[in-house]
Amino acid sequence: MEKIYSKIEPNTLLHLIYRVSEIEGRTNISPDNEFLQLASLKMKKGTTFKAHKHIIHEKTTNIAQESWLVIKGSVKCIFYDLDDTIIAEPILYPGDISMTFRGGHNYLILEDDTIVYEYKTGPYLGIEFDKTFINQQ
């Protein structure tokens, strides 16, 4: 797992990369204090769980957090620090995932017919409440 911390605020986790090759057993990938939660599970045939449903809790989030899971192809991530400077540019391959908790991001698709699942915290209230754009030079 690659954790990318701010150079401006060194204790602030901005981005995270998790590779499909790292999956073994159960791993809680995102820190417990983040709104966007992710775990990986590598399981044997016949594994099951107790049937369940989740408890409704009143939660407040003040930032949209986003994750990309590459299904097919490859994607270059461009990750930004809190001051909008580029901090890392990892490449994702099938099965790899990125998570952005804070800071900015952009993506460059490197192959035709690349397929990605995008996950974000919600509810989605429209672009004017969701993002501001970074002035790219």
C-alpha positions as protocol buffer text, in pm:
chain_id: "A"
residue {
  index: 1
  type: MET
  ca { x: 0 y: 0 z: 0 }
}
residue {
  index: 2
  type: GLU
  ca { x: 133 y: 340 z: -94 }
}
residue {
  index: 3
  type: LYS
  ca { x: 15 y: 624 z: 131 }
}
residue {
  index: 4
  type: ILE
  ca { x: 76 y: 973 z: 0 }
}
residue {
  index: 5
  type: TYR
  ca { x: 97 y: 1243 z: 267 }
}
residue {
  index: 6
  type: SER
  ca { x: 91 y: 1620 z: 222 }
}
residue {
  index: 7
  type: LYS
  ca { x: 424 y: 1801 z: 210 }
}
residue {
  index: 8
  type: ILE
  ca { x: 240 y: 2106 z: 346 }
}
residue {
  index: 9
  type: GLU
  ca { x: 82 y: 1918 z: 640 }
}
residue {
  index: 10
  type: PRO
  ca { x: 297 y: 1603 z: 679 }
}
residue {
  index: 11
  type: ASN
  ca { x: 46 y: 1422 z: 904 }
}
residue {
  index: 12
  type: THR
  ca { x: -239 y: 1463 z: 653 }
}
residue {
  index: 13
  type: LEU
  ca { x: -309 y: 1159 z: 435 }
}
residue {
  index: 14
  type: LEU
  ca { x: -413 y: 1277 z: 88 }
}
residue {
  index: 15
  type: HIS
  ca { x: -408 y: 976 z: -141 }
}
residue {
  index: 16
  type: LEU
  ca { x: -363 y: 602 z: -128 }
}
residue {
  index: 17
  type: ILE
  ca { x: -274 y: 336 z: -388 }
}
residue {
  index: 18
  type: TYR
  ca { x: -351 y: -31 z: -327 }
}
residue {
  index: 19
  type: ARG
  ca { x: -238 y: -296 z: -575 }
}
residue {
  index: 20
  type: VAL
  ca { x: -427 y: -615 z: -656 }
}
residue {
  index: 21
  type: SER
  ca { x: -103 y: -807 z: -592 }
}
residue {
  index: 22
  type: GLU
  ca { x: -119 y: -702 z: -224 }
}
residue {
  index: 23
  type: ILE
  ca { x: -454 y: -869 z: -153 }
}
residue {
  index: 24
  type: GLU
  ca { x: -423 y: -1142 z: 110 }
}
residue {
  index: 25
  type: GLY
  ca { x: -695 y: -1237 z: 356 }
}
residue {
  index: 26
  type: ARG
  ca { x: -885 y: -931 z: 481 }
}
residue {
  index: 27
  type: THR
  ca { x: -720 y: -590 z: 480 }
}
residue {
  index: 28
  type: ASN
  ca { x: -890 y: -269 z: 590 }
}
residue {
  index: 29
  type: ILE
  ca { x: -740 y: -32 z: 336 }
}
residue {
  index: 30
  type: SER
  ca { x: -870 y: 310 z: 433 }
}
residue {
  index: 31
  type: PRO
  ca { x: -813 y: 450 z: 782 }
}
residue {
  index: 32
  type: ASP
  ca { x: -1111 y: 412 z: 1016 }
}
residue {
  index: 33
  type: ASN
  ca { x: -1155 y: 790 z: 1049 }
}
residue {
  index: 34
  type: GLU
  ca { x: -1216 y: 848 z: 675 }
}
residue {
  index: 35
  type: PHE
  ca { x: -1567 y: 867 z: 527 }
}
residue {
  index: 36
  type: LEU
  ca { x: -1475 y: 651 z: 228 }
}
residue {
  index: 37
  type: GLN
  ca { x: -1415 y: 301 z: 360 }
}
residue {
  index: 38
  type: LEU
  ca { x: -1259 y: 12 z: 168 }
}
residue {
  index: 39
  type: ALA
  ca { x: -1145 y: -338 z: 254 }
}
residue {
  index: 40
  type: SER
  ca { x: -1002 y: -614 z: 36 }
}
residue {
  index: 41
  type: LEU
  ca { x: -1096 y: -976 z: 93 }
}
residue {
  index: 42
  type: LYS
  ca { x: -929 y: -1282 z: -60 }
}
residue {
  index: 43
  type: MET
  ca { x: -1152 y: -1578 z: 23 }
}
residue {
  index: 44
  type: LYS
  ca { x: -1177 y: -1950 z: -34 }
}
residue {
  index: 45
  type: LYS
  ca { x: -1473 y: -2121 z: -198 }
}
residue {
  index: 46
  type: GLY
  ca { x: -1754 y: -2178 z: 51 }
}
residue {
  index: 47
  type: THR
  ca { x: -1670 y: -1878 z: 268 }
}
residue {
  index: 48
  type: THR
  ca { x: -1985 y: -1710 z: 397 }
}
residue {
  index: 49
  type: PHE
  ca { x: -2090 y: -1456 z: 656 }
}
residue {
  index: 50
  type: LYS
  ca { x: -2381 y: -1406 z: 892 }
}
residue {
  index: 51
  type: ALA
  ca { x: -2667 y: -1235 z: 708 }
}
residue {
  index: 52
  type: HIS
  ca { x: -2689 y: -877 z: 830 }
}
residue {
  index: 53
  type: LYS
  ca { x: -2801 y: -522 z: 765 }
}
residue {
  index: 54
  type: HIS
  ca { x: -2636 y: -199 z: 868 }
}
residue {
  index: 55
  type: ILE
  ca { x: -2744 y: 46 z: 1134 }
}
residue {
  index: 56
  type: ILE
  ca { x: -2843 y: 395 z: 1021 }
}
residue {
  index: 57
  type: HIS
  ca { x: -2621 y: 662 z: 1178 }
}
residue {
  index: 58
  type: GLU
  ca { x: -2639 y: 1037 z: 1133 }
}
residue {
  index: 59
  type: LYS
  ca { x: -2309 y: 1124 z: 962 }
}
residue {
  index: 60
  type: THR
  ca { x: -2169 y: 1454 z: 845 }
}
residue {
  index: 61
  type: THR
  ca { x: -1905 y: 1487 z: 576 }
}
residue {
  index: 62
  type: ASN
  ca { x: -1758 y: 1810 z: 451 }
}
residue {
  index: 63
  type: ILE
  ca { x: -1562 y: 1680 z: 153 }
}
residue {
  index: 64
  type: ALA
  ca { x: -1626 y: 1439 z: -130 }
}
residue {
  index: 65
  type: GLN
  ca { x: -1377 y: 1153 z: -124 }
}
residue {
  index: 66
  type: GLU
  ca { x: -1320 y: 948 z: -439 }
}
residue {
  index: 67
  type: SER
  ca { x: -1183 y: 612 z: -544 }
}
residue {
  index: 68
  type: TRP
  ca { x: -1102 y: 463 z: -884 }
}
residue {
  index: 69
  type: LEU
  ca { x: -1083 y: 87 z: -943 }
}
residue {
  index: 70
  type: VAL
  ca { x: -929 y: -11 z: -1278 }
}
residue {
  index: 71
  type: ILE
  ca { x: -1109 y: -305 z: -1439 }
}
residue {
  index: 72
  type: LYS
  ca { x: -935 y: -300 z: -1779 }
}
residue {
  index: 73
  type: GLY
  ca { x: -651 y: -93 z: -1925 }
}
residue {
  index: 74
  type: SER
  ca { x: -431 y: 150 z: -1736 }
}
residue {
  index: 75
  type: VAL
  ca { x: -463 y: 494 z: -1583 }
}
residue {
  index: 76
  type: LYS
  ca { x: -204 y: 751 z: -1480 }
}
residue {
  index: 77
  type: CYS
  ca { x: -309 y: 933 z: -1161 }
}
residue {
  index: 78
  type: ILE
  ca { x: -199 y: 1290 z: -1111 }
}
residue {
  index: 79
  type: PHE
  ca { x: -226 y: 1365 z: -739 }
}
residue {
  index: 80
  type: TYR
  ca { x: -205 y: 1715 z: -594 }
}
residue {
  index: 81
  type: ASP
  ca { x: -104 y: 1841 z: -251 }
}
residue {
  index: 82
  type: LEU
  ca { x: -312 y: 2090 z: -50 }
}
residue {
  index: 83
  type: ASP
  ca { x: -143 y: 2381 z: -232 }
}
residue {
  index: 84
  type: ASP
  ca { x: -232 y: 2233 z: -577 }
}
residue {
  index: 85
  type: THR
  ca { x: 124 y: 2123 z: -660 }
}
residue {
  index: 86
  type: ILE
  ca { x: 168 y: 1775 z: -808 }
}
residue {
  index: 87
  type: ILE
  ca { x: 281 y: 1533 z: -538 }
}
residue {
  index: 88
  type: ALA
  ca { x: 270 y: 1191 z: -715 }
}
residue {
  index: 89
  type: GLU
  ca { x: 191 y: 1031 z: -1052 }
}
residue {
  index: 90
  type: PRO
  ca { x: 138 y: 656 z: -1004 }
}
residue {
  index: 91
  type: ILE
  ca { x: -2 y: 428 z: -1277 }
}
residue {
  index: 92
  type: LEU
  ca { x: -292 y: 193 z: -1203 }
}
residue {
  index: 93
  type: TYR
  ca { x: -341 y: -142 z: -1377 }
}
residue {
  index: 94
  type: PRO
  ca { x: -636 y: -387 z: -1368 }
}
residue {
  index: 95
  type: GLY
  ca { x: -735 y: -459 z: -1009 }
}
residue {
  index: 96
  type: ASP
  ca { x: -547 y: -158 z: -867 }
}
residue {
  index: 97
  type: ILE
  ca { x: -731 y: 112 z: -678 }
}
residue {
  index: 98
  type: SER
  ca { x: -670 y: 476 z: -588 }
}
residue {
  index: 99
  type: MET
  ca { x: -832 y: 666 z: -305 }
}
residue {
  index: 100
  type: THR
  ca { x: -834 y: 1043 z: -261 }
}
residue {
  index: 101
  type: PHE
  ca { x: -926 y: 1167 z: 84 }
}
residue {
  index: 102
  type: ARG
  ca { x: -798 y: 1525 z: 43 }
}
residue {
  index: 103
  type: GLY
  ca { x: -602 y: 1723 z: -214 }
}
residue {
  index: 104
  type: GLY
  ca { x: -671 y: 1728 z: -584 }
}
residue {
  index: 105
  type: HIS
  ca { x: -651 y: 1468 z: -857 }
}
residue {
  index: 106
  type: ASN
  ca { x: -667 y: 1416 z: -1230 }
}
residue {
  index: 107
  type: TYR
  ca { x: -644 y: 1103 z: -1442 }
}
residue {
  index: 108
  type: LEU
  ca { x: -493 y: 1028 z: -1782 }
}
residue {
  index: 109
  type: ILE
  ca { x: -628 y: 720 z: -1957 }
}
residue {
  index: 110
  type: LEU
  ca { x: -334 y: 533 z: -2113 }
}
residue {
  index: 111
  type: GLU
  ca { x: -517 y: 271 z: -2325 }
}
residue {
  index: 112
  type: ASP
  ca { x: -825 y: 260 z: -2546 }
}
residue {
  index: 113
  type: ASP
  ca { x: -1131 y: 96 z: -2392 }
}
residue {
  index: 114
  type: THR
  ca { x: -1002 y: 140 z: -2037 }
}
residue {
  index: 115
  type: ILE
  ca { x: -1277 y: 59 z: -1786 }
}
residue {
  index: 116
  type: VAL
  ca { x: -1286 y: 212 z: -1439 }
}
residue {
  index: 117
  type: TYR
  ca { x: -1532 y: 204 z: -1151 }
}
residue {
  index: 118
  type: GLU
  ca { x: -1549 y: 538 z: -968 }
}
residue {
  index: 119
  type: TYR
  ca { x: -1676 y: 553 z: -610 }
}
residue {
  index: 120
  type: LYS
  ca { x: -1751 y: 875 z: -421 }
}
residue {
  index: 121
  type: THR
  ca { x: -1903 y: 972 z: -92 }
}
residue {
  index: 122
  type: GLY
  ca { x: -2251 y: 1112 z: -132 }
}
residue {
  index: 123
  type: PRO
  ca { x: -2506 y: 1243 z: -153 }
}
residue {
  index: 124
  type: TYR
  ca { x: -2418 y: 1423 z: -476 }
}
residue {
  index: 125
  type: LEU
  ca { x: -2554 y: 1779 z: -461 }
}
residue {
  index: 126
  type: GLY
  ca { x: -2433 y: 1899 z: -804 }
}
residue {
  index: 127
  type: ILE
  ca { x: -2101 y: 2013 z: -943 }
}
residue {
  index: 128
  type: GLU
  ca { x: -2118 y: 2358 z: -778 }
}
residue {
  index: 129
  type: PHE
  ca { x: -2111 y: 2193 z: -434 }
}
residue {
  index: 130
  type: ASP
  ca { x: -1874 y: 1910 z: -531 }
}
residue {
  index: 131
  type: LYS
  ca { x: -1552 y: 2054 z: -675 }
}
residue {
  index: 132
  type: THR
  ca { x: -1331 y: 2345 z: -763 }
}
residue {
  index: 133
  type: PHE
  ca { x: -1092 y: 2322 z: -1055 }
}
residue {
  index: 134
  type: ILE
  ca { x: -713 y: 2337 z: -1028 }
}
residue {
  index: 135
  type: ASN
  ca { x: -539 y: 2585 z: -1259 }
}
residue {
  index: 136
  type: GLN
  ca { x: -313 y: 2356 z: -1466 }
}
residue {
  index: 137
  type: GLN
  ca { x: -4 y: 2517 z: -1616 }
}
